[in-house]
Every structure is written in C-alpha cells, then in structure tokens.
C-alpha cells in the first residue's frame, strides 16, 4: 500500500504559444494585479467579464482546458460550503423557503459571485503555473524581487532555494517511498496497534529520511562550491530574461481590460 | 580571492533550507491512517525544521515551502496558488513558519537541549500555530464569508480537533530531534 498520494508537482505543460513565450515577470505581474482586481471588483457583472476572458486566454495558451479546470478540484468543498452559507444567510427578497431556511435573491447573486471569485483566483493562478516552467518562475521571482535587495531581502537566495526544493521534491518522494517499503520488508508494521505504537512505527522511517537529507545537502554544497557557486553576486544566466514588445503588448492589453472592467464595475455598483 | 568569499556553511545552510522545504512538502502527503481523523506529518516536519535548523533557518525553510505553494504548486494539503490565502486553513500555514521560529528559539537556547526542552519547544510552536490558525479563520469568517463565529465554535474547530494529532507529533519529534541533532552541521 502507498502512504503517499500522488501529486502533480510542476504541473507545467510545455507548448508553443504566445502565453508560454511571455516573459515570466510579465505573467507574474499580470497574475498578481489580476488577483487584486478580482478582490476589489465586487459586482456580478465584473465577474461575468472575467469569465468571458478566461476561455480566450486558455485558448491562446494551448493548454488542455481540463488541465486548467483540474486546479479547482481541491477547493470544491470550500466553494460549496461558502455558497450554502451565502445562499441561506443573506437577508433580502425571499424566493422560497425550506423549513426555517429561506433562500433570497440577493443570497443567490452573492453565492454565485463569491464562488466565481474563488474559482477565478484559482484558475488564473493555474494558467500561470501551467504555462511557466518552475525554473522560469523562480527566475522571474528573483528578478522581480531584486529591488528589495536594497532593504536586505535575499532575492537570489530565495530563488535558489525554490529551484533546489523543486528539483528535489520528486526525489524526496521517491526516497520516502523506498524507505517505507524497505522498513516494511524488515517487518515494520504501520497499521496495527494503538495510537502511540502507530506513531512510533514512523521513527525508523523518519530518521533515515532526515539523515539522507543531511548527506545530500553536504554533497550538493560541495558540488556547488567546486563549480564556484558563491551566491548571487556576479552570477549570469544561460537564458537571460528579455522584456520585449511582446510583453509590452500583453501589459497594455491587460491594463486596457482592467480599465474596462473597472468602469463596468462602477456603473453597476 | 573572491571565490572563497562565501563560506561553505552558507551554501550548505541554503541547501538545508531548500531540502527541508522539500521534506515538508513530502510530509504534507504522508498520512498516518488513524481512526476518525487521519493526521499528516506536516506539523511534525515544520516542528523538526525549527528544532534541527534553529529559529532563522527553520523559519526560512517553512517560508520557502509557503512561497512554493503560493506561486501555484500544489504542495499544501489543500492545493496551492495565491487563492489558497482565502482558504480557512491558511492561517495555520503562516503559523507553521512563525511556530518554527518560536520552537527553534526555545530549543536552541541551550547547546544540547534536553528531552523536556525539545518537547516544550514543540508545545510553544503549537501554541503559535493555533493562535495564527484561529485568528486567520476568525477574520476570514467575519470579513470574507460574512459569518462571524463565536469563541467556543472557534476553539472546537480550530484547536480542539487538531490537538491529539499535533500532540502526538510533538512527542514524536523529541526522539527524532535528539537522534538527528548531532548529525546536522548547521553553522548559525
């Protein structure tokens, strides 16, 4: 049996598209601004508009629509839960009543708007990670955080740590599975006994796991330093990020869109 | 020579933080199949990050884990992405980082911490974790969901249901930290 459920780390889907080719900095900036806008624009109509743009962006990113929709899965229960609260908890014009609970028209609109808002947040963020490889993402983050270096923020180190962690997450999963299996073959029992015994059964798994990590860290540190790694100062990139006319167009288009949605939102507020 | 400007320990500390962030991700997906509430090893690992790496590196490791989750990789137990800020449980995720910092401080006050100190470090980590988790949920419920919760409900849903599993993690992390502390070569 497997204790570790499968997760899709690095859901990146490689493809040739305009969205894929965009500079990661541009995509990250747009996503962050978009998230703030989704929060601030409160009307149902602005939600509707974001919904119209979503399939267009998905189409141009050439990512299978199912892959994008899959990112909603983890929050489905949360969405249903909040919808119910809004559906029954809002006062207003009563549409119908089930026992003591009454559904209002305002409640319906509220529930749909709130659910859509959550779904969009996840979907737009999903498009970012589906179309940007993890290494490009961390490059983009490093570059965007560089201004904060002046106040002592270790932008390069953070990006480096993200890259290393992403590289090693699948390896660590594999190793953990291997350790669990080898301890089981030595007779370790994870499934019977009281609370304490079951928890204790994990000690022979966890200690080799951490010991392996320490060993690996030493080896990797030596490997990096023998290749002259000495932090971010003076480090160059194999593929430098470029901000070209393509990114300018994307930014301009996005800003125009935002202004449009803003006016629609103001009109119906 | 500028090549030797960065000491070996700095690179190693950086790698420790990254690998611990990876370990926390793995821990979030190992489920101990207990009756009623299955627990994940997420808290155990964030606690160990504080106990083994010390306050600063421990909190850094957890923060790297949080950043990876926020940029959209599904490393949290409930997924990932900026949208997870709106999850009722996101307070616990911030609490993991602050808790690791507090736990690391308590544990590393002494050169070689005793079992009791390691356990108390875990408990103080837990207290910080619950504080963040509850406060986050309170504000989310009040201002976002529009359904404020009473103090008793908050206690039951945000603290009480998690106590058995987390307490077990605290106890479990004592022998593990005791065994591993001599192995780790962190230069603080």
Interface residues (C-beta under 8 A of the other chain):
Chain A: X3 X4 X5 X7 X8 X9 X10 X11 X28 X31 X32 X35 X71 X73 X74 X75 X78 X82 X85 X86 X89 X118 X121 X122 X125 X126 X128 X129 X134 X137 X141 X157 X158 X160 X161 X162 X163 X164 X165 X166 X168 X169 X171 X172 X173 X176 X190 X191 X195 X196 X198 X199 X200 X202 X203 X206 X207 X209 X210 X211 X213 X214 X216 X217 X218 X220 X221 X222 X224 X225 X228 X229 X230 X231
Chain B: X2 X3 X5 X6 X8 X10 X11 X12 X14 X15 X16 X17 X18 X19 X20 X21 X22 X23 X25 X26 X29 X30 X31 X32 X33 X34 X41 X44 X48 X52 X60 X64 X65 X67 X68 X71 X72 X73 X74 X75 X78 X79 X81 X82 X83 X86 X87 X88 X145 X146 X147 X164 X168 X171 X172 X175 X176 X179 X180 X183 X184 X185
